[in-house]
């Protein structure tokens, strides 16, 4: 049906009720930053977030592509949908009464909208019917199962509105249609009954099953999960997809868990209904269940709306089936984890137990401790790869290396990838630290192999047979981190050295390579620029104090650089040699920049056809060769100054 012109009052009411953070969070993983939220822009490709959402202004803006607007425009642009279609959809979602400019069209439109309301009503009545049946003689077996097998108290049974579907083929149908006068078509659309193949009439979808209502975020019943108490298959039966229920967009118990997720800044995802129920019964109120499917992006974004740190813990069994379930549940969110947009952790419980079984023999505090120590997803993946493998055997070593390389290739953040390259190199070195640099080189070569273009003979002669590797080894990474940290610490604690540090950085056109150091330096520049003063003359105490105040908005970044604001005995000894240390640190940073330029020009040279573009080919060769000469020169300086001084 074509949507009629909507009344301006309806449009204004939708604008008032549709919170932009709530709407945008369904499509973009947002992080709190100050008063606003930031994320990766959905309207253009980007690696660093430039998309901001203001809850106070109810507006979004992208500094990259200049996309801007309110909640209605966001949904229109992203889904390429019409204005009335989006307004009507948001009106349904936020329960805004819909009015039209043409009164004669209002009745048909209201009929369409009221379908959802009728579905909510009939599902709520069904839940009440199942709850009542649980307390009757026919539900005694189901009630005993909940109390004896699942160890659930009455308040938990009531909290989750657990019930029982009687064994008769038409029990619910007769109650709702014949006694309550609901149309059979509404029951069918709600997934409660099905038409008989022969003879006409309907039969109940759920029969002789323990009933678990599935609610939306607002706490309204939208579907059911039914567990058999016999040997009937399937053990668990879910409602079919309906106007209200989509399995891939719903999480069981999110209505109960959203407050706990926000309070604890962490969400726990389990596989089964009773795992989530058992955790809530144990006052672990940040748990949801995935309904047995791979986690979809919609489900993850639904959860992450309530956690600022975007921390997600998957808790499945530690046995083979549980491991497979964890890998299946990761599903589409692996990409978010690789990008660092979600802090994904994996919690496997010992002895193949699920959360429900574990809490029968352990305390909630025990479970909380396991949550605290749950490994990051990448660490868990690495352990899965090397598990039951003998790295002293050539075949196992090769297979493990190939799988690790595949894993490392997907890590988008360079700092994270460098860390895991070193970590994997340590594993592959089998305790022999002398082999770590070699293992790092092997991994880096496979992660980012040279261009596949076959060089002509002239190119090989031009380069000769020498092969110079400038991939950053863990020792070089450590030196760089140490050098940059020292330079920043000297700047913070030695005001007399500030002008010299700035001059050196500007003269060599250098930047801090490590993201957390670069972030701190940007804050220093902003504070000094805002004061209208040169970088050197703010007092030591004042600058550090103001930086610490400034970083209150950036707690995660603060954790990486807070140690620079303090000086211990070892730091004091290093700072005493400030001129030499500054020179060494600058040389180390210069080396990294030269290596980047060297690799850049070398790659361009390798990818250029000398016959098709001889001038460009020669230009790239001269450029990378010049960087090679500079590298050799600074390598000699590094051997003396950096290694000895740092």
C-alpha positions as CSV (number, residue, x, y, z in Angstrom):
1,X,0.0,0.0,0.0
2,X,1.2,3.5,-0.8
3,X,1.8,5.5,2.4
4,X,-0.4,8.6,2.5
5,X,0.8,12.0,3.5
6,X,1.6,12.0,7.2
7,X,0.4,14.7,9.5
8,X,3.1,17.2,10.6
9,X,2.3,16.4,14.3
10,X,3.2,12.7,13.7
11,X,6.5,13.7,12.0
12,X,7.4,16.0,14.9
13,X,6.6,13.4,17.5
14,X,8.8,10.8,15.7
15,X,11.7,13.3,15.8
16,X,11.2,13.8,19.5
17,X,11.0,10.1,20.4
18,X,13.5,8.6,18.0
19,X,16.9,8.9,19.9
20,X,19.6,9.3,17.3
21,X,22.2,7.2,19.3
22,X,19.6,4.4,19.6
23,X,18.9,4.5,15.8
24,X,22.5,4.9,14.6
25,X,23.8,2.2,16.9
26,X,21.8,-0.4,14.9
27,X,24.1,0.2,12.0
28,X,27.3,1.7,13.5
29,X,29.4,0.6,16.4
30,X,29.7,3.8,18.5
31,X,32.1,4.7,21.2
32,X,31.6,7.4,23.8
33,X,34.0,10.2,23.5
34,X,33.3,13.2,25.7
35,X,29.7,14.3,25.3
36,X,29.4,12.7,21.9
37,X,29.8,9.3,20.2
38,X,32.2,8.3,17.4
39,X,32.4,5.5,14.9
40,X,33.3,4.5,11.4
41,X,31.2,6.3,8.8
42,X,28.7,4.0,7.1
43,X,28.6,6.3,4.1
44,X,32.2,6.0,2.9
45,X,35.1,3.7,3.5
46,X,37.5,4.7,6.3
47,X,39.8,3.1,8.8
48,X,39.9,5.9,11.5
49,X,36.5,7.0,12.9
50,X,35.4,10.5,11.7
51,X,31.7,9.9,12.2
52,X,30.2,11.7,15.2
53,X,26.8,11.5,16.8
54,X,25.6,14.2,19.2
55,X,22.9,13.0,21.6
56,X,22.2,16.5,22.9
57,X,21.8,18.0,19.4
58,X,20.2,14.8,18.0
59,X,22.4,15.1,14.9
60,X,25.2,13.2,13.1
61,X,28.1,14.6,11.2
62,X,31.0,13.0,9.3
63,X,34.2,15.0,9.1
64,X,35.3,12.8,6.2
65,X,32.4,12.9,3.7
66,X,30.4,15.7,5.4
67,X,27.3,13.5,5.7
68,X,24.9,15.1,8.2
69,X,21.4,15.1,9.5
70,X,19.0,13.7,12.1
71,X,17.7,10.2,12.8
72,X,15.2,10.2,10.0
73,X,17.7,11.3,7.4
74,X,20.2,8.8,8.6
75,X,17.8,5.8,8.0
76,X,16.7,7.3,4.6
77,X,20.3,7.7,3.3
78,X,21.6,4.4,4.6
79,X,18.6,2.3,3.4
80,X,17.8,4.4,0.3
81,X,14.2,4.6,1.6
82,X,11.5,7.3,1.2
83,X,10.7,9.8,3.9
84,X,7.2,8.6,4.7
85,X,8.4,5.0,4.8
86,X,11.1,5.8,7.4
87,X,8.8,8.0,9.5
88,X,6.2,5.3,9.6
89,X,8.8,2.6,10.5
90,X,10.2,4.8,13.4
91,X,6.6,5.6,14.5
92,X,5.9,1.9,14.8
93,X,9.2,1.3,16.7
94,X,8.7,4.2,19.1
95,X,4.9,3.7,19.4
96,X,3.9,7.1,18.0
97,X,0.2,7.3,17.0
98,X,0.1,7.9,13.3
99,X,-2.2,10.6,11.7
100,X,-2.6,11.4,8.1
101,X,-3.6,14.5,6.3
102,X,-6.4,12.6,4.4
103,X,-8.9,11.2,7.0
104,X,-10.3,8.7,4.5
105,X,-6.9,6.9,4.3
106,X,-6.4,6.8,8.1
107,X,-8.5,3.7,8.7
108,X,-6.5,1.5,6.3
109,X,-3.2,2.8,7.6
110,X,-4.2,2.2,11.2
111,X,-5.3,-1.3,10.3
112,X,-1.8,-2.0,9.0
113,X,-0.2,-0.6,12.1
114,X,-2.6,-2.3,14.5
115,X,-1.5,-5.7,13.1
116,X,1.7,-5.5,15.2
117,X,-0.3,-4.4,18.2
118,X,-2.6,-7.4,17.9
119,X,0.4,-9.7,17.6
120,X,1.8,-8.3,20.8
121,X,-1.5,-8.7,22.5
122,X,-2.1,-12.3,21.5
123,X,1.5,-13.3,22.4
124,X,1.1,-11.7,25.8
125,X,-2.1,-13.7,26.3
126,X,-0.4,-16.9,25.2
127,X,2.4,-16.3,27.7
128,X,-0.1,-15.9,30.5
129,X,-1.9,-19.0,29.4
130,X,1.4,-21.0,29.5
131,X,2.3,-19.6,32.9
132,X,-1.1,-20.6,34.3
133,X,-0.8,-24.1,32.8
134,X,2.6,-24.6,34.6
135,X,0.8,-24.4,37.9
136,X,-1.9,-26.9,37.0
137,X,-1.6,-30.7,37.4
138,X,-0.7,-31.2,33.8
139,X,2.3,-28.9,34.2
140,X,3.6,-30.6,37.4
141,X,6.3,-32.5,35.5
142,X,7.6,-29.3,33.9
143,X,7.6,-27.4,37.3
144,X,9.5,-30.2,38.9
145,X,12.1,-30.1,36.1
146,X,12.6,-26.4,36.7
147,X,13.0,-26.8,40.4
148,X,14.9,-30.1,40.6
149,X,17.0,-30.3,37.4
150,X,17.5,-26.6,36.9
151,X,17.6,-25.6,40.6
152,X,15.5,-22.5,39.8
153,X,13.6,-20.6,42.6
154,X,10.1,-19.4,42.3
155,X,11.2,-15.8,41.8
156,X,13.4,-16.7,38.8
157,X,10.6,-18.8,37.3
158,X,8.3,-15.7,37.6
159,X,11.0,-13.3,36.5
160,X,11.3,-15.1,33.1
161,X,7.6,-15.9,32.9
162,X,8.4,-19.6,32.3
163,X,5.3,-21.8,31.5
164,X,4.0,-25.0,30.0
165,X,2.2,-25.9,26.7
166,X,-0.3,-28.7,27.4
167,X,-0.1,-31.9,25.3
168,X,-3.4,-31.4,23.4
169,X,-3.4,-30.5,19.7
170,X,-5.8,-27.6,20.0
171,X,-5.6,-26.5,23.7
172,X,-4.1,-23.0,23.0
173,X,-6.2,-22.6,19.9
174,X,-9.5,-23.2,21.7
175,X,-8.5,-20.9,24.6
176,X,-7.6,-17.9,22.4
177,X,-10.0,-18.3,19.5
178,X,-13.1,-19.9,21.1
179,X,-12.8,-18.4,24.6
180,X,-11.0,-15.1,24.0
181,X,-12.3,-14.5,20.4
182,X,-8.9,-13.7,18.8
183,X,-8.9,-14.3,15.0
184,X,-7.2,-17.5,14.0
185,X,-5.3,-15.6,11.3
186,X,-3.6,-13.5,14.1
187,X,-2.5,-16.6,15.9
188,X,-1.1,-18.0,12.7
189,X,0.8,-14.8,12.0
190,X,2.1,-14.9,15.5
191,X,3.6,-18.4,14.9
192,X,1.3,-20.0,17.6
193,X,-0.8,-22.3,15.3
194,X,-0.6,-23.9,11.9
195,X,-3.3,-24.9,9.4
196,X,-4.0,-28.6,9.1
197,X,-3.0,-30.2,5.7
198,X,-6.3,-32.1,5.5
199,X,-9.8,-31.5,6.9
200,X,-9.4,-27.8,7.7
201,X,-8.8,-26.2,11.1
202,X,-5.6,-25.6,13.0
203,X,-3.3,-27.2,15.5
204,X,-1.0,-25.8,18.2
205,X,2.7,-25.4,17.2
206,X,3.9,-26.0,20.8
207,X,2.6,-29.1,22.6
208,X,3.8,-30.8,25.8
209,X,6.8,-28.4,26.1
210,X,8.3,-26.2,28.7
211,X,7.7,-22.7,27.4
212,X,10.3,-19.8,27.5
213,X,9.0,-16.4,26.4
214,X,11.4,-14.5,24.1
215,X,11.0,-10.7,24.6
216,X,12.2,-7.7,22.7
217,X,14.4,-5.0,24.4
218,X,11.2,-3.3,25.7
219,X,10.1,-6.5,27.4
220,X,7.3,-7.4,25.1
221,X,6.8,-11.1,24.2
222,X,7.6,-11.6,20.5
223,X,8.1,-15.3,20.3
224,X,8.7,-18.5,22.3
225,X,11.2,-21.2,22.8
226,X,9.8,-24.6,23.8
227,X,11.9,-27.4,25.4
228,X,10.6,-31.0,25.2
229,X,10.4,-33.0,28.4
230,X,10.4,-36.3,26.4
231,X,12.6,-37.8,23.7
232,X,10.8,-35.8,21.0
233,X,13.0,-34.0,18.5
234,X,14.0,-31.2,18.2
235,X,14.9,-30.7,21.9
236,X,14.3,-27.0,21.5
237,X,11.7,-25.6,19.2
238,X,11.6,-21.8,18.4
239,X,8.7,-19.8,17.0
240,X,9.0,-19.2,13.2
241,X,10.0,-15.8,11.8
242,X,7.1,-13.4,12.1
243,X,6.4,-9.7,11.8
244,X,7.8,-9.2,15.3
245,X,10.4,-12.0,15.5
246,X,13.6,-12.4,13.6
247,X,16.0,-15.0,15.1
248,X,19.1,-13.3,13.8
249,X,18.1,-9.9,15.2
250,X,17.0,-11.0,18.7
251,X,18.9,-11.9,21.9
252,X,17.2,-13.8,24.7
253,X,17.1,-11.9,28.0
254,X,18.5,-8.6,26.6
255,X,15.5,-6.8,28.2
256,X,16.7,-8.2,31.6
257,X,20.4,-7.7,30.9
258,X,20.7,-4.3,29.3
259,X,21.0,-2.5,32.7
260,X,23.6,-4.9,33.9
261,X,25.6,-4.6,30.7
262,X,25.7,-0.8,31.0
263,X,26.6,-1.0,34.7
264,X,29.4,-3.6,34.3
265,X,30.4,-2.3,30.8
266,X,30.5,-5.9,29.6
267,X,28.1,-8.3,27.9
268,X,28.3,-12.1,28.3
269,X,26.8,-14.2,25.5
270,X,25.9,-17.8,26.2
271,X,24.3,-20.4,23.9
272,X,21.3,-21.7,25.7
273,X,18.2,-20.2,27.4
274,X,18.9,-21.8,30.7
275,X,22.5,-20.7,30.7
276,X,21.3,-17.1,30.6
277,X,18.6,-17.8,33.2
278,X,21.0,-19.5,35.6
279,X,23.4,-16.6,35.4
280,X,20.7,-14.1,36.2
281,X,19.5,-16.3,39.0
282,X,23.1,-16.1,40.3
283,X,22.9,-12.2,40.1
284,X,25.2,-12.2,37.0
285,X,22.8,-9.7,35.3
286,X,24.8,-9.0,32.1
287,X,24.1,-12.3,30.3
288,X,22.2,-12.9,27.1
289,X,21.7,-16.0,24.9
290,X,22.2,-16.2,21.1
291,X,19.3,-18.5,20.4
292,X,21.8,-21.1,19.1
293,X,22.8,-19.2,15.9
294,X,26.0,-17.5,14.7
295,X,26.0,-14.0,16.1
296,X,25.0,-11.5,13.4
297,X,26.1,-7.9,13.1
298,X,22.6,-6.8,14.1
299,X,22.8,-8.8,17.3
300,X,26.2,-7.5,18.2
301,X,25.4,-3.9,17.6
302,X,22.2,-4.4,19.7
303,X,24.4,-5.5,22.6
304,X,27.2,-3.0,22.1
305,X,24.7,-0.2,22.4
306,X,24.8,-0.8,26.1
307,X,28.6,-1.1,26.7
308,X,30.9,1.8,26.3
309,X,34.1,-0.3,26.1
310,X,32.5,-2.7,23.6
311,X,33.5,-5.7,25.6
312,X,31.8,-8.9,24.6
313,X,32.5,-12.3,26.3
314,X,31.4,-15.5,24.5
315,X,30.9,-18.3,27.0
316,X,30.4,-21.8,25.5
317,X,31.4,-25.3,26.6
318,X,35.1,-26.2,26.6
319,X,34.6,-29.5,24.8
320,X,34.8,-30.0,21.0
321,X,31.1,-29.1,20.6
322,X,31.5,-26.0,22.6
323,X,34.6,-24.9,20.6
324,X,32.7,-25.4,17.4
325,X,29.8,-23.4,18.9
326,X,32.1,-20.6,19.8
327,X,33.6,-20.5,16.3
328,X,30.1,-20.6,14.8
329,X,28.8,-17.9,17.2
330,X,31.6,-15.6,16.2
331,X,30.2,-15.5,12.7
332,X,30.1,-12.1,11.2
333,X,31.6,-10.3,14.1
334,X,35.1,-11.6,13.4
335,X,35.6,-8.6,11.1
336,X,34.7,-6.2,14.0
337,X,37.2,-8.1,16.3
338,X,40.0,-7.9,13.7
339,X,39.4,-4.1,13.4
340,X,39.3,-3.7,17.1
341,X,35.8,-2.3,17.1
342,X,34.8,-4.9,19.7
343,X,36.8,-6.4,22.6
344,X,35.9,-10.0,22.0
345,X,36.8,-12.5,24.7
346,X,36.2,-16.3,24.9
347,X,35.4,-18.0,28.1
348,X,35.5,-21.9,28.0
349,X,34.4,-23.6,31.2
350,X,36.3,-26.7,32.3
351,X,35.1,-30.3,31.9
352,X,32.7,-29.4,29.0
353,X,30.3,-27.7,31.3
354,X,27.9,-24.9,30.3
355,X,27.2,-22.0,32.5
356,X,24.1,-23.6,34.1
357,X,26.0,-26.8,35.0
358,X,29.1,-24.8,36.3
359,X,26.9,-22.8,38.7
360,X,25.5,-26.0,40.3
361,X,29.0,-26.8,41.7
362,X,30.6,-23.3,41.8
363,X,29.9,-19.9,43.3
364,X,29.0,-16.8,41.3
365,X,32.3,-15.4,42.5
366,X,34.1,-18.3,40.8
367,X,32.4,-17.5,37.6
368,X,33.2,-13.8,37.9
369,X,36.9,-14.6,38.3
370,X,36.8,-16.7,35.1
371,X,35.2,-13.8,33.3
372,X,37.9,-11.4,34.5
373,X,40.6,-13.7,33.2
374,X,38.9,-14.7,29.9
375,X,41.4,-14.5,27.0
376,X,41.0,-12.1,24.1
377,X,39.6,-13.8,21.0
378,X,42.9,-13.7,19.1
379,X,44.8,-15.3,22.0
380,X,42.1,-18.0,22.1
381,X,42.3,-18.5,18.4
382,X,46.1,-19.0,18.6
383,X,45.7,-21.5,21.4
384,X,43.2,-23.4,19.2
385,X,45.6,-23.5,16.4
386,X,48.6,-24.9,18.4
387,X,46.5,-27.2,20.5
388,X,47.6,-30.9,20.2
389,X,50.3,-29.9,17.7
390,X,53.9,-31.0,18.0
391,X,55.9,-28.0,16.6
392,X,59.1,-30.1,16.5
393,X,57.5,-32.1,13.7
394,X,57.9,-30.4,10.3
395,X,54.3,-31.1,9.1
396,X,52.7,-29.7,12.3
397,X,55.1,-26.7,12.3
398,X,54.2,-25.9,8.6
399,X,50.5,-26.2,9.2
400,X,50.5,-24.1,12.4
401,X,52.5,-21.4,10.7
402,X,50.1,-21.2,7.7
403,X,47.1,-20.9,10.0
404,X,48.9,-18.3,12.1
405,X,49.7,-16.3,9.0
406,X,46.1,-16.4,7.9
407,X,45.0,-15.1,11.3
408,X,47.6,-12.3,11.4
409,X,46.8,-11.1,7.9
410,X,43.3,-10.2,9.0
411,X,44.4,-7.9,11.9
412,X,43.8,-4.4,10.7
413,X,45.5,-2.4,13.4
414,X,49.3,-2.3,12.8
415,X,50.2,-2.1,16.5
416,X,48.0,-5.1,17.4
417,X,49.4,-7.0,14.4
418,X,53.0,-6.3,15.4
419,X,52.3,-7.5,18.9
420,X,50.8,-10.8,17.8
421,X,53.6,-11.3,15.2
422,X,56.1,-11.2,18.1
423,X,53.8,-13.4,20.2
424,X,53.5,-16.0,17.5
425,X,57.2,-15.8,16.8
426,X,57.9,-16.7,20.4
427,X,55.6,-19.7,20.2
428,X,57.3,-20.9,17.0
429,X,60.8,-20.4,18.4
430,X,60.1,-23.1,21.0
431,X,61.9,-21.3,23.8
432,X,65.0,-20.4,21.8
433,X,65.1,-16.6,21.9
434,X,67.8,-16.5,19.2
435,X,65.2,-17.8,16.7
436,X,62.6,-15.1,17.5
437,X,63.9,-12.5,15.0
438,X,64.1,-15.1,12.3
439,X,60.5,-16.3,13.0
440,X,59.3,-12.7,13.0
441,X,60.9,-12.2,9.5
442,X,59.3,-15.3,8.2
443,X,55.9,-14.3,9.5
444,X,56.2,-10.8,8.1
445,X,57.3,-12.1,4.7
446,X,54.2,-14.3,4.5
447,X,51.8,-11.7,5.9
448,X,52.9,-9.0,3.4
449,X,54.8,-10.8,0.6
450,X,56.6,-8.8,-2.1
451,X,54.7,-7.9,-5.3
452,X,54.2,-10.9,-7.6
453,X,55.4,-9.0,-10.6
454,X,58.3,-10.8,-12.3
455,X,61.2,-8.4,-12.8
456,X,63.0,-8.2,-16.1
457,X,66.7,-9.0,-16.3
458,X,67.7,-5.3,-16.3
459,X,65.9,-4.8,-13.0
460,X,67.7,-7.7,-11.4
461,X,71.1,-6.3,-12.6
462,X,70.2,-2.8,-11.3
463,X,69.4,-4.2,-7.9
464,X,72.1,-6.8,-7.9
465,X,71.9,-9.9,-5.8
466,X,72.0,-8.2,-2.4
467,X,68.8,-8.5,-0.3
468,X,68.5,-6.0,2.6
469,X,65.7,-6.6,5.0
470,X,64.3,-3.7,6.9
471,X,61.3,-5.3,8.5
472,X,60.9,-4.1,12.1
473,X,62.1,-6.8,14.5
474,X,60.7,-7.0,18.0
475,X,64.0,-5.5,19.3
476,X,63.7,-2.6,17.0
477,X,60.0,-2.1,18.0
478,X,61.1,-2.1,21.6
479,X,63.8,0.4,20.9
480,X,61.4,2.6,19.1
481,X,58.9,2.5,21.9
482,X,61.6,3.2,24.5
483,X,63.0,6.1,22.4
484,X,59.6,7.8,21.8
485,X,58.7,7.3,25.5
486,X,62.0,8.8,26.6
487,X,61.5,11.8,24.3
488,X,58.1,12.5,25.6
489,X,59.2,12.0,29.2
490,X,62.0,14.4,28.7
491,X,59.6,16.9,27.2
492,X,57.3,16.7,30.1
493,X,59.8,16.8,32.9
494,X,62.6,18.9,31.4
495,X,61.2,22.2,30.2
496,X,64.6,23.5,29.1
497,X,64.8,20.7,26.5
498,X,61.4,21.4,24.8
499,X,62.5,23.9,22.2
500,X,65.4,21.6,21.2
501,X,63.0,18.6,20.8
502,X,60.6,20.6,18.7
503,X,63.4,21.9,16.5
504,X,64.7,18.4,15.9
505,X,61.3,17.1,15.0
506,X,60.5,19.9,12.7
507,X,63.9,19.9,11.0
508,X,63.7,16.2,10.2
509,X,59.9,16.3,9.6
510,X,59.4,13.5,12.1
511,X,56.2,12.2,13.7
512,X,55.7,9.8,16.6
513,X,55.1,6.3,15.1
514,X,53.2,4.6,17.9
515,X,49.6,5.7,18.1
516,X,49.4,6.3,21.9
517,X,52.6,8.5,21.8
518,X,51.2,10.3,18.8
519,X,47.9,10.9,20.6
520,X,49.7,12.4,23.7
521,X,51.8,14.6,21.4
522,X,48.7,15.9,19.7
523,X,47.2,16.8,23.1
524,X,50.3,18.7,24.1
525,X,50.1,20.6,20.8
526,X,46.5,21.4,21.4
527,X,47.0,22.7,24.9
528,X,50.0,24.9,24.0
529,X,48.2,26.1,20.9
530,X,45.2,27.0,22.9
531,X,47.3,29.0,25.3
532,X,48.9,31.0,22.5
533,X,52.4,30.2,23.8
534,X,55.4,28.4,22.5
535,X,55.8,24.7,23.3
536,X,58.6,25.1,25.8
537,X,57.6,27.5,28.5
538,X,54.6,26.1,30.3
539,X,55.9,24.9,33.7
540,X,56.6,21.2,34.2
541,X,53.9,20.8,36.8
542,X,51.3,22.9,35.0
543,X,51.7,21.0,31.7
544,X,51.5,17.5,33.3
545,X,48.5,18.5,35.5
546,X,46.6,20.0,32.6
547,X,47.3,16.9,30.4
548,X,46.0,14.6,33.2
549,X,42.8,16.7,33.5
550,X,42.5,16.6,29.7
551,X,42.8,12.8,29.6
552,X,39.9,12.3,31.9
553,X,37.8,12.0,28.8
554,X,40.1,9.4,27.3
555,X,40.5,6.7,29.9
556,X,41.7,4.0,27.5
557,X,44.4,6.2,26.0
558,X,45.4,7.4,29.5
559,X,46.2,3.8,30.5
560,X,48.9,3.6,27.8
561,X,50.8,6.8,28.6
562,X,50.1,7.6,32.3
563,X,53.5,6.1,33.2
564,X,55.2,9.0,31.3
565,X,53.8,11.5,33.9
566,X,56.0,10.0,36.6
567,X,59.8,9.6,37.1
568,X,61.3,6.7,39.0
569,X,65.0,6.2,39.8
570,X,65.7,4.5,36.5
571,X,64.0,7.2,34.5
572,X,65.9,9.8,36.4
573,X,69.2,8.3,35.3
574,X,68.1,8.2,31.7
575,X,66.9,11.8,31.8
576,X,70.3,13.0,33.3
577,X,71.8,12.3,29.8
578,X,69.2,14.3,28.0
579,X,71.2,15.7,25.1
580,X,72.5,12.2,24.1
581,X,69.2,10.5,24.7
582,X,67.3,13.1,22.7
583,X,69.8,12.6,19.8
584,X,69.5,8.8,20.1
585,X,65.7,8.9,20.2
586,X,65.5,11.2,17.2
587,X,67.8,8.9,15.3
588,X,65.6,5.9,16.1
589,X,62.5,7.7,14.9
590,X,64.3,8.9,11.8
591,X,65.2,5.3,11.1
592,X,61.6,4.2,11.2
593,X,60.5,7.0,8.8
594,X,63.3,6.1,6.4
595,X,62.3,2.4,6.5
596,X,58.7,3.4,5.6
597,X,59.8,5.5,2.7
598,X,62.3,2.9,1.6
599,X,59.5,0.2,1.5
600,X,57.1,2.6,-0.3
601,X,59.5,3.4,-3.1
602,X,60.7,-0.2,-3.4
603,X,57.1,-1.4,-3.8
604,X,56.4,1.2,-6.4
605,X,59.5,0.3,-8.3
606,X,58.7,-3.4,-8.2
607,X,55.2,-2.7,-9.6
608,X,56.3,-0.5,-12.4
609,X,56.9,-1.9,-15.9
610,X,60.3,-0.5,-17.2
611,X,59.3,-0.9,-20.8
612,X,55.9,0.9,-20.5
613,X,57.1,3.6,-18.1
614,X,60.9,3.9,-18.2
615,X,61.1,7.4,-16.6
616,X,58.9,6.5,-13.7
617,X,60.7,3.2,-13.3
618,X,64.1,5.0,-13.1
619,X,62.7,7.6,-10.7
620,X,61.4,5.1,-8.3
621,X,64.7,3.2,-8.4
622,X,66.7,6.4,-7.6
623,X,64.2,7.2,-4.8
624,X,64.4,3.9,-3.0
625,X,68.2,3.6,-3.5
626,X,68.6,7.0,-2.0
627,X,66.6,5.9,1.1
628,X,68.8,2.7,1.2
629,X,71.9,4.8,1.4
630,X,70.4,6.9,4.2
631,X,69.4,3.7,6.0
632,X,72.9,2.4,5.9
633,X,74.2,5.7,7.3
634,X,71.7,5.9,10.1
635,X,72.2,2.2,10.9
636,X,75.9,3.1,11.7
637,X,74.7,5.9,14.0
638,X,72.1,3.6,15.6
639,X,74.7,0.9,16.4
640,X,76.6,3.5,18.4
641,X,74.1,5.8,20.0
642,X,70.8,4.0,20.4
643,X,72.0,0.6,21.4
644,X,74.5,2.0,23.9
645,X,72.4,4.8,25.2
646,X,69.0,3.1,25.4
